[in-house]
Amino acid sequence: MRHDGIEQEIEVSEISVKHYERSGWKVVDDQAPNLTKMAAAKGRRRETGEN
């Protein structure tokens, strides 16, 4: 993805594309949508029965 005023392009997971688009990022055509260079923060995996 590319953002005006920022030189470096980033790659994000497909599920995060809409979030970045709302923030002004634009999809680059040659980008593979399921790869990540800049990973979004992920929560820890929950065990069964944990609140």
ModelCIF file with pLDDT and N, C-alpha, C, O atoms, coordinates in Angstrom:
data_MODEL
#
_entry.id   MODEL 
#
_entity.id                         1 
_entity.type                       polymer 
_entity.pdbx_number_of_molecules   1 
#
_entity_poly.entity_id                      1 
_entity_poly.type                           'polypeptide(L)' 
_entity_poly.nstd_linkage                   no 
_entity_poly.nstd_monomer                   no 
_entity_poly.pdbx_seq_one_letter_code       MRHDGIEQEIEVSEISVKHYERSGWKVVDDQAPNLTKMAAAKGRRRETGEN 
_entity_poly.pdbx_seq_one_letter_code_can   MRHDGIEQEIEVSEISVKHYERSGWKVVDDQAPNLTKMAAAKGRRRETGEN 
_entity_poly.pdbx_strand_id                 A 
#
loop_
_entity_poly_seq.entity_id 
_entity_poly_seq.num 
_entity_poly_seq.mon_id 
_entity_poly_seq.hetero 
1 1  MET n 
1 2  ARG n 
1 3  HIS n 
1 4  ASP n 
1 5  GLY n 
1 6  ILE n 
1 7  GLU n 
1 8  GLN n 
1 9  GLU n 
1 10 ILE n 
1 11 GLU n 
1 12 VAL n 
1 13 SER n 
1 14 GLU n 
1 15 ILE n 
1 16 SER n 
1 17 VAL n 
1 18 LYS n 
1 19 HIS n 
1 20 TYR n 
1 21 GLU n 
1 22 ARG n 
1 23 SER n 
1 24 GLY n 
1 25 TRP n 
1 26 LYS n 
1 27 VAL n 
1 28 VAL n 
1 29 ASP n 
1 30 ASP n 
1 31 GLN n 
1 32 ALA n 
1 33 PRO n 
1 34 ASN n 
1 35 LEU n 
1 36 THR n 
1 37 LYS n 
1 38 MET n 
1 39 ALA n 
1 40 ALA n 
1 41 ALA n 
1 42 LYS n 
1 43 GLY n 
1 44 ARG n 
1 45 ARG n 
1 46 ARG n 
1 47 GLU n 
1 48 THR n 
1 49 GLY n 
1 50 GLU n 
1 51 ASN n 
#
_struct_asym.id          A 
_struct_asym.entity_id   1 
#
loop_
_ma_qa_metric.id 
_ma_qa_metric.mode 
_ma_qa_metric.name 
_ma_qa_metric.software_group_id 
_ma_qa_metric.type 
1 global pLDDT . pLDDT 
2 local  pLDDT . pLDDT 
#
_ma_qa_metric_global.metric_id      1 
_ma_qa_metric_global.metric_value   76.65 
_ma_qa_metric_global.model_id       1 
_ma_qa_metric_global.ordinal_id     1 
#
loop_
_ma_qa_metric_local.label_asym_id 
_ma_qa_metric_local.label_comp_id 
_ma_qa_metric_local.label_seq_id 
_ma_qa_metric_local.metric_id 
_ma_qa_metric_local.metric_value 
_ma_qa_metric_local.model_id 
_ma_qa_metric_local.ordinal_id 
A MET 1  2 91.00 1 1  
A ARG 2  2 94.00 1 2  
A HIS 3  2 93.00 1 3  
A ASP 4  2 92.00 1 4  
A GLY 5  2 87.00 1 5  
A ILE 6  2 90.00 1 6  
A GLU 7  2 90.00 1 7  
A GLN 8  2 92.00 1 8  
A GLU 9  2 92.00 1 9  
A ILE 10 2 92.00 1 10 
A GLU 11 2 90.00 1 11 
A VAL 12 2 91.00 1 12 
A SER 13 2 91.00 1 13 
A GLU 14 2 90.00 1 14 
A ILE 15 2 92.00 1 15 
A SER 16 2 93.00 1 16 
A VAL 17 2 92.00 1 17 
A LYS 18 2 94.00 1 18 
A HIS 19 2 94.00 1 19 
A TYR 20 2 93.00 1 20 
A GLU 21 2 94.00 1 21 
A ARG 22 2 95.00 1 22 
A SER 23 2 93.00 1 23 
A GLY 24 2 94.00 1 24 
A TRP 25 2 94.00 1 25 
A LYS 26 2 94.00 1 26 
A VAL 27 2 92.00 1 27 
A VAL 28 2 87.00 1 28 
A ASP 29 2 76.00 1 29 
A ASP 30 2 63.00 1 30 
A GLN 31 2 48.00 1 31 
A ALA 32 2 52.00 1 32 
A PRO 33 2 51.00 1 33 
A ASN 34 2 51.00 1 34 
A LEU 35 2 50.00 1 35 
A THR 36 2 50.00 1 36 
A LYS 37 2 53.00 1 37 
A MET 38 2 53.00 1 38 
A ALA 39 2 54.00 1 39 
A ALA 40 2 53.00 1 40 
A ALA 41 2 54.00 1 41 
A LYS 42 2 57.00 1 42 
A GLY 43 2 60.00 1 43 
A ARG 44 2 62.00 1 44 
A ARG 45 2 64.00 1 45 
A ARG 46 2 64.00 1 46 
A GLU 47 2 68.00 1 47 
A THR 48 2 70.00 1 48 
A GLY 49 2 66.00 1 49 
A GLU 50 2 56.00 1 50 
A ASN 51 2 58.00 1 51 
#
loop_
_atom_site.group_PDB 
_atom_site.id 
_atom_site.type_symbol 
_atom_site.label_atom_id 
_atom_site.label_alt_id 
_atom_site.label_comp_id 
_atom_site.label_asym_id 
_atom_site.label_entity_id 
_atom_site.label_seq_id 
_atom_site.pdbx_PDB_ins_code 
_atom_site.Cartn_x 
_atom_site.Cartn_y 
_atom_site.Cartn_z 
_atom_site.occupancy 
_atom_site.B_iso_or_equiv 
_atom_site.pdbx_formal_charge 
_atom_site.auth_seq_id 
_atom_site.auth_comp_id 
_atom_site.auth_asym_id 
_atom_site.auth_atom_id 
_atom_site.pdbx_PDB_model_num 
ATOM 1   N N  . MET A 1 1  ? 0.848   -1.158  0.000  1.00 91.00 ? 1  MET A N  1 
ATOM 2   C CA . MET A 1 1  ? 0.000   0.000   0.000  1.00 91.00 ? 1  MET A CA 1 
ATOM 3   C C  . MET A 1 1  ? 0.898   1.226   0.000  1.00 91.00 ? 1  MET A C  1 
ATOM 4   O O  . MET A 1 1  ? 2.046   1.175   0.440  1.00 91.00 ? 1  MET A O  1 
ATOM 5   N N  . ARG A 1 2  ? 0.362   2.308   -0.493 1.00 94.00 ? 2  ARG A N  1 
ATOM 6   C CA . ARG A 1 2  ? 1.105   3.552   -0.618 1.00 94.00 ? 2  ARG A CA 1 
ATOM 7   C C  . ARG A 1 2  ? 0.287   4.685   -0.003 1.00 94.00 ? 2  ARG A C  1 
ATOM 8   O O  . ARG A 1 2  ? -0.941  4.699   -0.089 1.00 94.00 ? 2  ARG A O  1 
ATOM 9   N N  . HIS A 1 3  ? 0.996   5.646   0.628  1.00 93.00 ? 3  HIS A N  1 
ATOM 10  C CA . HIS A 1 3  ? 0.343   6.806   1.235  1.00 93.00 ? 3  HIS A CA 1 
ATOM 11  C C  . HIS A 1 3  ? 1.042   8.059   0.733  1.00 93.00 ? 3  HIS A C  1 
ATOM 12  O O  . HIS A 1 3  ? 2.270   8.098   0.663  1.00 93.00 ? 3  HIS A O  1 
ATOM 13  N N  . ASP A 1 4  ? 0.272   9.084   0.384  1.00 92.00 ? 4  ASP A N  1 
ATOM 14  C CA . ASP A 1 4  ? 0.848   10.349  -0.057 1.00 92.00 ? 4  ASP A CA 1 
ATOM 15  C C  . ASP A 1 4  ? 1.748   10.914  1.044  1.00 92.00 ? 4  ASP A C  1 
ATOM 16  O O  . ASP A 1 4  ? 1.360   10.952  2.212  1.00 92.00 ? 4  ASP A O  1 
ATOM 17  N N  . GLY A 1 5  ? 2.933   11.346  0.671  1.00 87.00 ? 5  GLY A N  1 
ATOM 18  C CA . GLY A 1 5  ? 3.850   11.947  1.628  1.00 87.00 ? 5  GLY A CA 1 
ATOM 19  C C  . GLY A 1 5  ? 4.742   10.958  2.348  1.00 87.00 ? 5  GLY A C  1 
ATOM 20  O O  . GLY A 1 5  ? 5.615   11.369  3.113  1.00 87.00 ? 5  GLY A O  1 
ATOM 21  N N  . ILE A 1 6  ? 4.550   9.663   2.127  1.00 90.00 ? 6  ILE A N  1 
ATOM 22  C CA . ILE A 1 6  ? 5.401   8.643   2.744  1.00 90.00 ? 6  ILE A CA 1 
ATOM 23  C C  . ILE A 1 6  ? 6.061   7.844   1.630  1.00 90.00 ? 6  ILE A C  1 
ATOM 24  O O  . ILE A 1 6  ? 5.386   7.269   0.776  1.00 90.00 ? 6  ILE A O  1 
ATOM 25  N N  . GLU A 1 7  ? 7.396   7.817   1.650  1.00 90.00 ? 7  GLU A N  1 
ATOM 26  C CA . GLU A 1 7  ? 8.144   7.142   0.584  1.00 90.00 ? 7  GLU A CA 1 
ATOM 27  C C  . GLU A 1 7  ? 7.958   5.634   0.576  1.00 90.00 ? 7  GLU A C  1 
ATOM 28  O O  . GLU A 1 7  ? 7.726   5.037   -0.476 1.00 90.00 ? 7  GLU A O  1 
ATOM 29  N N  . GLN A 1 8  ? 8.058   5.021   1.740  1.00 92.00 ? 8  GLN A N  1 
ATOM 30  C CA . GLN A 1 8  ? 8.051   3.572   1.827  1.00 92.00 ? 8  GLN A CA 1 
ATOM 31  C C  . GLN A 1 8  ? 6.654   2.995   1.658  1.00 92.00 ? 8  GLN A C  1 
ATOM 32  O O  . GLN A 1 8  ? 5.701   3.455   2.287  1.00 92.00 ? 8  GLN A O  1 
ATOM 33  N N  . GLU A 1 9  ? 6.540   1.985   0.803  1.00 92.00 ? 9  GLU A N  1 
ATOM 34  C CA . GLU A 1 9  ? 5.287   1.261   0.655  1.00 92.00 ? 9  GLU A CA 1 
ATOM 35  C C  . GLU A 1 9  ? 5.239   0.177   1.722  1.00 92.00 ? 9  GLU A C  1 
ATOM 36  O O  . GLU A 1 9  ? 6.279   -0.270  2.207  1.00 92.00 ? 9  GLU A O  1 
ATOM 37  N N  . ILE A 1 10 ? 4.039   -0.243  2.084  1.00 92.00 ? 10 ILE A N  1 
ATOM 38  C CA . ILE A 1 10 ? 3.876   -1.316  3.059  1.00 92.00 ? 10 ILE A CA 1 
ATOM 39  C C  . ILE A 1 10 ? 2.988   -2.404  2.476  1.00 92.00 ? 10 ILE A C  1 
ATOM 40  O O  . ILE A 1 10 ? 2.221   -2.167  1.543  1.00 92.00 ? 10 ILE A O  1 
ATOM 41  N N  . GLU A 1 11 ? 3.104   -3.585  3.033  1.00 90.00 ? 11 GLU A N  1 
ATOM 42  C CA . GLU A 1 11 ? 2.216   -4.681  2.680  1.00 90.00 ? 11 GLU A CA 1 
ATOM 43  C C  . GLU A 1 11 ? 1.453   -5.057  3.933  1.00 90.00 ? 11 GLU A C  1 
ATOM 44  O O  . GLU A 1 11 ? 2.029   -5.162  5.016  1.00 90.00 ? 11 GLU A O  1 
ATOM 45  N N  . VAL A 1 12 ? 0.166   -5.258  3.782  1.00 91.00 ? 12 VAL A N  1 
ATOM 46  C CA . VAL A 1 12 ? -0.684  -5.629  4.921  1.00 91.00 ? 12 VAL A CA 1 
ATOM 47  C C  . VAL A 1 12 ? -1.522  -6.835  4.550  1.00 91.00 ? 12 VAL A C  1 
ATOM 48  O O  . VAL A 1 12 ? -1.693  -7.149  3.373  1.00 91.00 ? 12 VAL A O  1 
ATOM 49  N N  . SER A 1 13 ? -2.042  -7.506  5.564  1.00 91.00 ? 13 SER A N  1 
ATOM 50  C CA . SER A 1 13 ? -2.904  -8.656  5.289  1.00 91.00 ? 13 SER A CA 1 
ATOM 51  C C  . SER A 1 13 ? -4.195  -8.174  4.639  1.00 91.00 ? 13 SER A C  1 
ATOM 52  O O  . SER A 1 13 ? -4.605  -7.027  4.818  1.00 91.00 ? 13 SER A O  1 
ATOM 53  N N  . GLU A 1 14 ? -4.815  -9.046  3.898  1.00 90.00 ? 14 GLU A N  1 
ATOM 54  C CA . GLU A 1 14 ? -6.030  -8.697  3.159  1.00 90.00 ? 14 GLU A CA 1 
ATOM 55  C C  . GLU A 1 14 ? -7.125  -8.162  4.082  1.00 90.00 ? 14 GLU A C  1 
ATOM 56  O O  . GLU A 1 14 ? -7.864  -7.251  3.709  1.00 90.00 ? 14 GLU A O  1 
ATOM 57  N N  . ILE A 1 15 ? -7.225  -8.718  5.265  1.00 92.00 ? 15 ILE A N  1 
ATOM 58  C CA . ILE A 1 15 ? -8.263  -8.298  6.203  1.00 92.00 ? 15 ILE A CA 1 
ATOM 59  C C  . ILE A 1 15 ? -8.057  -6.855  6.689  1.00 92.00 ? 15 ILE A C  1 
ATOM 60  O O  . ILE A 1 15 ? -9.012  -6.216  7.132  1.00 92.00 ? 15 ILE A O  1 
ATOM 61  N N  . SER A 1 16 ? -6.825  -6.337  6.613  1.00 93.00 ? 16 SER A N  1 
ATOM 62  C CA . SER A 1 16 ? -6.509  -4.987  7.091  1.00 93.00 ? 16 SER A CA 1 
ATOM 63  C C  . SER A 1 16 ? -6.612  -3.905  6.024  1.00 93.00 ? 16 SER A C  1 
ATOM 64  O O  . SER A 1 16 ? -6.488  -2.721  6.340  1.00 93.00 ? 16 SER A O  1 
ATOM 65  N N  . VAL A 1 17 ? -6.834  -4.279  4.783  1.00 92.00 ? 17 VAL A N  1 
ATOM 66  C CA . VAL A 1 17 ? -6.837  -3.320  3.679  1.00 92.00 ? 17 VAL A CA 1 
ATOM 67  C C  . VAL A 1 17 ? -7.859  -2.207  3.880  1.00 92.00 ? 17 VAL A C  1 
ATOM 68  O O  . VAL A 1 17 ? -7.524  -1.035  3.708  1.00 92.00 ? 17 VAL A O  1 
ATOM 69  N N  . LYS A 1 18 ? -9.082  -2.539  4.237  1.00 94.00 ? 18 LYS A N  1 
ATOM 70  C CA . LYS A 1 18 ? -10.119 -1.507  4.421  1.00 94.00 ? 18 LYS A CA 1 
ATOM 71  C C  . LYS A 1 18 ? -9.739  -0.507  5.498  1.00 94.00 ? 18 LYS A C  1 
ATOM 72  O O  . LYS A 1 18 ? -9.978  0.691   5.348  1.00 94.00 ? 18 LYS A O  1 
ATOM 73  N N  . HIS A 1 19 ? -9.153  -0.988  6.577  1.00 94.00 ? 19 HIS A N  1 
ATOM 74  C CA . HIS A 1 19 ? -8.710  -0.107  7.667  1.00 94.00 ? 19 HIS A CA 1 
ATOM 75  C C  . HIS A 1 19 ? -7.698  0.918   7.148  1.00 94.00 ? 19 HIS A C  1 
ATOM 76  O O  . HIS A 1 19 ? -7.816  2.112   7.424  1.00 94.00 ? 19 HIS A O  1 
ATOM 77  N N  . TYR A 1 20 ? -6.712  0.446   6.402  1.00 93.00 ? 20 TYR A N  1 
ATOM 78  C CA . TYR A 1 20 ? -5.690  1.346   5.876  1.00 93.00 ? 20 TYR A CA 1 
ATOM 79  C C  . TYR A 1 20 ? -6.255  2.295   4.819  1.00 93.00 ? 20 TYR A C  1 
ATOM 80  O O  . TYR A 1 20 ? -5.854  3.457   4.751  1.00 93.00 ? 20 TYR A O  1 
ATOM 81  N N  . GLU A 1 21 ? -7.184  1.805   3.997  1.00 94.00 ? 21 GLU A N  1 
ATOM 82  C CA . GLU A 1 21 ? -7.807  2.679   2.998  1.00 94.00 ? 21 GLU A CA 1 
ATOM 83  C C  . GLU A 1 21 ? -8.549  3.836   3.666  1.00 94.00 ? 21 GLU A C  1 
ATOM 84  O O  . GLU A 1 21 ? -8.523  4.957   3.158  1.00 94.00 ? 21 GLU A O  1 
ATOM 85  N N  . ARG A 1 22 ? -9.200  3.582   4.785  1.00 95.00 ? 22 ARG A N  1 
ATOM 86  C CA . ARG A 1 22 ? -9.898  4.641   5.525  1.00 95.00 ? 22 ARG A CA 1 
ATOM 87  C C  . ARG A 1 22 ? -8.930  5.676   6.079  1.00 95.00 ? 22 ARG A C  1 
ATOM 88  O O  . ARG A 1 22 ? -9.308  6.816   6.350  1.00 95.00 ? 22 ARG A O  1 
ATOM 89  N N  . SER A 1 23 ? -7.667  5.262   6.245  1.00 93.00 ? 23 SER A N  1 
ATOM 90  C CA . SER A 1 23 ? -6.636  6.168   6.757  1.00 93.00 ? 23 SER A CA 1 
ATOM 91  C C  . SER A 1 23 ? -5.861  6.862   5.641  1.00 93.00 ? 23 SER A C  1 
ATOM 92  O O  . SER A 1 23 ? -4.870  7.542   5.907  1.00 93.00 ? 23 SER A O  1 
ATOM 93  N N  . GLY A 1 24 ? -6.303  6.698   4.397  1.00 94.00 ? 24 GLY A N  1 
ATOM 94  C CA . GLY A 1 24 ? -5.674  7.391   3.282  1.00 94.00 ? 24 GLY A CA 1 
ATOM 95  C C  . GLY A 1 24 ? -4.667  6.579   2.477  1.00 94.00 ? 24 GLY A C  1 
ATOM 96  O O  . GLY A 1 24 ? -4.085  7.103   1.527  1.00 94.00 ? 24 GLY A O  1 
ATOM 97  N N  . TRP A 1 25 ? -4.447  5.318   2.830  1.00 94.00 ? 25 TRP A N  1 
ATOM 98  C CA . TRP A 1 25 ? -3.541  4.469   2.075  1.00 94.00 ? 25 TRP A CA 1 
ATOM 99  C C  . TRP A 1 25 ? -4.233  3.990   0.810  1.00 94.00 ? 25 TRP A C  1 
ATOM 100 O O  . TRP A 1 25 ? -5.453  3.828   0.783  1.00 94.00 ? 25 TRP A O  1 
ATOM 101 N N  . LYS A 1 26 ? -3.442  3.762   -0.245 1.00 94.00 ? 26 LYS A N  1 
ATOM 102 C CA . LYS A 1 26 ? -3.972  3.287   -1.526 1.00 94.00 ? 26 LYS A CA 1 
ATOM 103 C C  . LYS A 1 26 ? -3.324  1.951   -1.870 1.00 94.00 ? 26 LYS A C  1 
ATOM 104 O O  . LYS A 1 26 ? -2.137  1.741   -1.619 1.00 94.00 ? 26 LYS A O  1 
ATOM 105 N N  . VAL A 1 27 ? -4.116  1.055   -2.449 1.00 92.00 ? 27 VAL A N  1 
ATOM 106 C CA . VAL A 1 27 ? -3.621  -0.262  -2.845 1.00 92.00 ? 27 VAL A CA 1 
ATOM 107 C C  . VAL A 1 27 ? -2.711  -0.125  -4.054 1.00 92.00 ? 27 VAL A C  1 
ATOM 108 O O  . VAL A 1 27 ? -3.028  0.592   -5.004 1.00 92.00 ? 27 VAL A O  1 
ATOM 109 N N  . VAL A 1 28 ? -1.567  -0.821  -4.013 1.00 87.00 ? 28 VAL A N  1 
ATOM 110 C CA . VAL A 1 28 ? -0.639  -0.887  -5.137 1.00 87.00 ? 28 VAL A CA 1 
ATOM 111 C C  . VAL A 1 28 ? -0.947  -2.182  -5.891 1.00 87.00 ? 28 VAL A C  1 
ATOM 112 O O  . VAL A 1 28 ? -1.036  -3.248  -5.282 1.00 87.00 ? 28 VAL A O  1 
ATOM 113 N N  . ASP A 1 29 ? -1.111  -2.093  -7.209 1.00 76.00 ? 29 ASP A N  1 
ATOM 114 C CA . ASP A 1 29 ? -1.561  -3.239  -8.011 1.00 76.00 ? 29 ASP A CA 1 
ATOM 115 C C  . ASP A 1 29 ? -0.688  -4.478  -7.910 1.00 76.00 ? 29 ASP A C  1 
ATOM 116 O O  . ASP A 1 29 ? -1.222  -5.588  -7.908 1.00 76.00 ? 29 ASP A O  1 
ATOM 117 N N  . ASP A 1 30 ? 0.632   -4.340  -7.826 1.00 63.00 ? 30 ASP A N  1 
ATOM 118 C CA . ASP A 1 30 ? 1.517   -5.505  -7.834 1.00 63.00 ? 30 ASP A CA 1 
ATOM 119 C C  . ASP A 1 30 ? 1.714   -6.127  -6.461 1.00 63.00 ? 30 ASP A C  1 
ATOM 120 O O  . ASP A 1 30 ? 2.600   -6.962  -6.281 1.00 63.00 ? 30 ASP A O  1 
ATOM 121 N N  . GLN A 1 31 ? 0.908   -5.736  -5.500 1.00 48.00 ? 31 GLN A N  1 
ATOM 122 C CA . GLN A 1 31 ? 1.037   -6.217  -4.125 1.00 48.00 ? 31 GLN A CA 1 
ATOM 123 C C  . GLN A 1 31 ? 0.274   -7.524  -3.936 1.00 48.00 ? 31 GLN A C  1 
ATOM 124 O O  . GLN A 1 31 ? -0.863  -7.657  -4.388 1.00 48.00 ? 31 GLN A O  1 
ATOM 125 N N  . ALA A 1 32 ? 0.905   -8.489  -3.265 1.00 52.00 ? 32 ALA A N  1 
ATOM 126 C CA . ALA A 1 32 ? 0.208   -9.728  -2.900 1.00 52.00 ? 32 ALA A CA 1 
ATOM 127 C C  . ALA A 1 32 ? -0.594  -9.463  -1.630 1.00 52.00 ? 32 ALA A C  1 
ATOM 128 O O  . ALA A 1 32 ? 0.003   -9.131  -0.606 1.00 52.00 ? 32 ALA A O  1 
ATOM 129 N N  . PRO A 1 33 ? -1.920  -9.593  -1.650 1.00 51.00 ? 33 PRO A N  1 
ATOM 130 C CA . PRO A 1 33 ? -2.753  -9.174  -0.526 1.00 51.00 ? 33 PRO A CA 1 
ATOM 131 C C  . PRO A 1 33 ? -2.601  -9.976  0.762  1.00 51.00 ? 33 PRO A C  1 
ATOM 132 O O  . PRO A 1 33 ? -2.979  -9.476  1.821  1.00 51.00 ? 33 PRO A O  1 
ATOM 133 N N  . ASN A 1 34 ? -2.067  -11.194 0.724  1.00 51.00 ? 34 ASN A N  1 
ATOM 134 C CA . ASN A 1 34 ? -1.999  -11.981 1.948  1.00 51.00 ? 34 ASN A CA 1 
ATOM 135 C C  . ASN A 1 34 ? -0.626  -11.968 2.605  1.00 51.00 ? 34 ASN A C  1 
ATOM 136 O O  . ASN A 1 34 ? -0.395  -12.735 3.540  1.00 51.00 ? 34 ASN A O  1 
ATOM 137 N N  . LEU A 1 35 ? 0.283   -11.128 2.150  1.00 50.00 ? 35 LEU A N  1 
ATOM 138 C CA . LEU A 1 35 ? 1.602   -11.018 2.764  1.00 50.00 ? 35 LEU A CA 1 
ATOM 139 C C  . LEU A 1 35 ? 1.654   -9.793  3.657  1.00 50.00 ? 35 LEU A C  1 
ATOM 140 O O  . LEU A 1 35 ? 0.939   -8.817  3.428  1.00 50.00 ? 35 LEU A O  1 
ATOM 141 N N  . THR A 1 36 ? 2.498   -9.845  4.672  1.00 50.00 ? 36 THR A N  1 
ATOM 142 C CA . THR A 1 36 ? 2.623   -8.693  5.551  1.00 50.00 ? 36 THR A CA 1 
ATOM 143 C C  . THR A 1 36 ? 4.086   -8.339  5.761  1.00 50.00 ? 36 THR A C  1 
ATOM 144 O O  . THR A 1 36 ? 4.896   -9.209  6.080  1.00 50.00 ? 36 THR A O  1 
ATOM 145 N N  . LYS A 1 37 ? 4.426   -7.082  5.589  1.00 53.00 ? 37 LYS A N  1 
ATOM 146 C CA . LYS A 1 37 ? 5.735   -6.575  5.973  1.00 53.00 ? 37 LYS A CA 1 
ATOM 147 C C  . LYS A 1 37 ? 5.580   -5.880  7.312  1.00 53.00 ? 37 LYS A C  1 
ATOM 148 O O  . LYS A 1 37 ? 6.419   -6.015  8.203  1.00 53.00 ? 37 LYS A O  1 
ATOM 149 N N  . MET A 1 38 ? 4.490   -5.132  7.436  1.00 53.00 ? 38 MET A N  1 
ATOM 150 C CA . MET A 1 38 ? 4.208   -4.423  8.666  1.00 53.00 ? 38 MET A CA 1 
ATOM 151 C C  . MET A 1 38 ? 2.996   -5.103  9.288  1.00 53.00 ? 38 MET A C  1 
ATOM 152 O O  . MET A 1 38 ? 1.859   -4.815  8.916  1.00 53.00 ? 38 MET A O  1 
ATOM 153 N N  . ALA A 1 39 ? 3.231   -5.979  10.209 1.00 54.00 ? 39 ALA A N  1 
ATOM 154 C CA . ALA A 1 39 ? 2.137   -6.748  10.792 1.00 54.00 ? 39 ALA A CA 1 
ATOM 155 C C  . ALA A 1 39 ? 1.329   -5.905  11.759 1.00 54.00 ? 39 ALA A C  1 
ATOM 156 O O  . ALA A 1 39 ? 1.879   -5.118  12.530 1.00 54.00 ? 39 ALA A O  1 
ATOM 157 N N  . ALA A 1 40 ? 0.044   -6.076  11.710 1.00 53.00 ? 40 ALA A N  1 
ATOM 158 C CA . ALA A 1 40 ? -0.831  -5.402  12.672 1.00 53.00 ? 40 ALA A CA 1 
ATOM 159 C C  . ALA A 1 40 ? -0.677  -6.104  14.017 1.00 53.00 ? 40 ALA A C  1 
ATOM 160 O O  . ALA A 1 40 ? -0.345  -7.288  14.071 1.00 53.00 ? 40 ALA A O  1 
ATOM 161 N N  . ALA A 1 41 ? -0.913  -5.385  15.080 1.00 54.00 ? 41 ALA A N  1 
ATOM 162 C CA . ALA A 1 41 ? -0.821  -5.971  16.414 1.00 54.00 ? 41 ALA A CA 1 
ATOM 163 C C  . ALA A 1 41 ? -1.868  -7.065  16.550 1.00 54.00 ? 41 ALA A C  1 
ATOM 164 O O  . ALA A 1 41 ? -3.021  -6.886  16.157 1.00 54.00 ? 41 ALA A O  1 
ATOM 165 N N  . LYS A 1 42 ? -1.466  -8.178  17.100 1.00 57.00 ? 42 LYS A N  1 
ATOM 166 C CA . LYS A 1 42 ? -2.382  -9.299  17.255 1.00 57.00 ? 42 LYS A CA 1 
ATOM 167 C C  . LYS A 1 42 ? -2.535  -9.614  18.739 1.00 57.00 ? 42 LYS A C  1 
ATOM 168 O O  . LYS A 1 42 ? -1.574  -9.552  19.505 1.00 57.00 ? 42 LYS A O  1 
ATOM 169 N N  . GLY A 1 43 ? -3.746  -9.947  19.121 1.00 60.00 ? 43 GLY A N  1 
ATOM 170 C CA . GLY A 1 43 ? -3.993  -10.360 20.497 1.00 60.00 ? 43 GLY A CA 1 
ATOM 171 C C  . GLY A 1 43 ? -3.522  -11.785 20.694 1.00 60.00 ? 43 GLY A C  1 
ATOM 172 O O  . GLY A 1 43 ? -3.345  -12.529 19.729 1.00 60.00 ? 43 GLY A O  1 
ATOM 173 N N  . ARG A 1 44 ? -3.321  -12.160 21.934 1.00 62.00 ? 44 ARG A N  1 
ATOM 174 C CA . ARG A 1 44 ? -2.878  -13.535 22.177 1.00 62.00 ? 44 ARG A CA 1 
ATOM 175 C C  . ARG A 1 44 ? -4.039  -14.499 21.967 1.00 62.00 ? 44 ARG A C  1 
ATOM 176 O O  . ARG A 1 44 ? -5.203  -14.128 22.110 1.00 62.00 ? 44 ARG A O  1 
ATOM 177 N N  . ARG A 1 45 ? -3.717  -15.703 21.636 1.00 64.00 ? 45 ARG A N  1 
ATOM 178 C CA . ARG A 1 45 ? -4.720  -16.726 21.395 1.00 64.00 ? 45 ARG A CA 1 
ATOM 179 C C  . ARG A 1 45 ? -5.369  -17.126 22.713 1.00 64.00 ? 45 ARG A C  1 
ATOM 180 O O  . ARG A 1 45 ? -4.669  -17.363 23.698 1.00 64.00 ? 45 ARG A O  1 
ATOM 181 N N  . ARG A 1 46 ? -6.676  -17.203 22.743 1.00 64.00 ? 46 ARG A N  1 
ATOM 182 C CA . ARG A 1 46 ? -7.391  -17.577 23.957 1.00 64.00 ? 46 ARG A CA 1 
ATOM 183 C C  . ARG A 1 46 ? -7.605  -19.079 24.019 1.00 64.00 ? 46 ARG A C  1 
ATOM 184 O O  . ARG A 1 46 ? -7.879  -19.732 23.012 1.00 64.00 ? 46 ARG A O  1 
ATOM 185 N N  . GLU A 1 47 ? -7.476  -19.592 25.195 1.00 68.00 ? 47 GLU A N  1 
ATOM 186 C CA . GLU A 1 47 ? -7.732  -21.012 25.435 1.00 68.00 ? 47 GLU A CA 1 
ATOM 187 C C  . GLU A 1 47 ? -9.229  -21.206 25.666 1.00 68.00 ? 47 GLU A C  1 
ATOM 188 O O  . GLU A 1 47 ? -9.925  -20.261 26.037 1.00 68.00 ? 47 GLU A O  1 
ATOM 189 N N  . THR A 1 48 ? -9.720  -22.405 25.453 1.00 70.00 ? 48 THR A N  1 
ATOM 190 C CA . THR A 1 48 ? -11.127 -22.713 25.660 1.00 70.00 ? 48 THR A CA 1 
ATOM 191 C C  . THR A 1 48 ? -11.516 -22.456 27.116 1.00 70.00 ? 48 THR A C  1 
ATOM 192 O O  . THR A 1 48 ? -10.818 -22.887 28.034 1.00 70.00 ? 48 THR A O  1 
ATOM 193 N N  . GLY A 1 49 ? -12.622 -21.759 27.322 1.00 66.00 ? 49 GLY A N  1 
ATOM 194 C CA . GLY A 1 49 ? -13.108 -21.479 28.652 1.00 66.00 ? 49 GLY A CA 1 
ATOM 195 C C  . GLY A 1 49 ? -12.515 -20.246 29.312 1.00 66.00 ? 49 GLY A C  1 
ATOM 196 O O  . GLY A 1 49 ? -12.927 -19.874 30.410 1.00 66.00 ? 49 GLY A O  1 
ATOM 197 N N  . GLU A 1 50 ? -11.551 -19.607 28.656 1.00 56.00 ? 50 GLU A N  1 
ATOM 198 C CA . GLU A 1 50 ? -10.928 -18.410 29.223 1.00 56.00 ? 50 GLU A CA 1 
ATOM 199 C C  . GLU A 1 50 ? -11.768 -17.192 28.881 1.00 56.00 ? 50 GLU A C  1 
ATOM 200 O O  . GLU A 1 50 ? -12.267 -17.096 27.760 1.00 56.00 ? 50 GLU A O  1 
ATOM 201 N N  . ASN A 1 51 ? -11.942 -16.263 29.805 1.00 58.00 ? 51 ASN A N  1 
ATOM 202 C CA . ASN A 1 51 ? -12.717 -15.048 29.549 1.00 58.00 ? 51 ASN A CA 1 
ATOM 203 C C  . ASN A 1 51 ? -11.842 -13.946 29.090 1.00 58.00 ? 51 ASN A C  1 
ATOM 204 O O  . ASN A 1 51 ? -12.324 -12.844 28.827 1.00 58.00 ? 51 ASN A O  1 
#
